[in-house]
Amino acid sequence: MNDLTQCVVTPKVKTDGFEALGAAVHRASTIVFADAAAYATRGQRGPDGYSYGLYGTPTTRTLEQKITQLEQGHRTLLAPSGQAANAIAMLAVLNAGDKVLVADTAYPPVRDFVNTDVAKFGVRAEYYDPTSPEGLERRIDGNTKLVWCESPGDHGSPGSAADCRDRASARRARRIRQHLGDPS
Ligand SMILES: Cc1ncc(COP(=O)(O)O)c(C=O)c1O
């Protein structure tokens, strides 16, 4: 038998002493574990640990940390698209019985998502005029969990961004989350 196919397992090379200015591109679906016990306890590695390629690689964590620094934020979670990020932000905070206040100028797929998908879970959406901060404040009630802003609104609404930021601290005091989307 003459087997021409050779299988070369990716060798481990030394990385000690190597430091580059650019971030390395790590492509991974599966993460390699040293043994079965390391795999079984992978959940204990926490959000900064590595357990599955889609949850983060050193490449994506580098980008997340840069965005956190630029935005002076607490933590960044990359999503594969803008609408995916919208969905993650909503589903993370909304529960049955909650109300979400959405700017009337929001990106149309956000309206579809709250009117059809999020509504199925017993969450009610109401729309507000982003040029009228007083109108928005009047719509906030005890069930309001999230105020959805866009900066500027998808259909353009000068002034709405500043109004959203100005009033965010008052909402935080009432434990209402505010999402500020950026259509750029
Ligand atoms: C405010 C806003 N959110 C989300 C999106 C969707 O982004 P993506 O096409 O990456 O899902 C857009 C796209 O224009 C947008 O303007």
The ligand as an SDF file (V2000), in Angstrom:
LIG
                    3D

 16 16  0  0  0  0  0  0  0  0999 V2000
  -29.2580   51.7230   14.4010 C   0  0  0  0  0  0  0  0  0  0  0  0
  -28.9480   50.4900   13.6410 C   0  0  0  0  0  0  0  0  0  0  0  0
  -28.9470   49.3260   14.3120 N   0  0  0  0  0  0  0  0  0  0  0  0
  -28.6670   48.1680   13.6590 C   0  0  0  0  0  0  0  0  0  0  0  0
  -28.3850   48.1430   12.3110 C   0  0  0  0  0  0  0  0  0  0  0  0
  -28.1540   46.8240   11.6590 C   0  0  0  0  0  0  0  0  0  0  0  0
  -26.8550   46.5240   11.4900 O   0  0  0  0  0  0  0  0  0  0  0  0
  -26.4850   45.1530   10.7340 P   0  0  0  0  0  0  0  0  0  0  0  0
  -26.8340   45.3340    9.2900 O   0  0  0  0  0  0  0  0  0  0  0  0
  -25.0190   44.9870   10.9840 O   0  0  0  0  0  0  0  0  0  0  0  0
  -27.3160   44.0460   11.3780 O   0  0  0  0  0  0  0  0  0  0  0  0
  -28.3570   49.3350   11.5860 C   0  0  0  0  0  0  0  0  0  0  0  0
  -28.0490   49.3000   10.1320 C   0  0  0  0  0  0  0  0  0  0  0  0
  -28.1340   50.2700    9.4180 O   0  0  0  0  0  0  0  0  0  0  0  0
  -28.6780   50.5290   12.2610 C   0  0  0  0  0  0  0  0  0  0  0  0
  -28.7210   51.6860   11.5940 O   0  0  0  0  0  0  0  0  0  0  0  0
  1  2  1  0
  2  3  1  0
  2 15  2  0
  3  4  2  0
  4  5  1  0
  5  6  1  0
  5 12  2  0
  6  7  1  0
  7  8  1  0
  8  9  2  0
  8 10  1  0
  8 11  1  0
 12 13  1  0
 12 15  1  0
 13 14  2  0
 15 16  1  0
M  END
$$$$
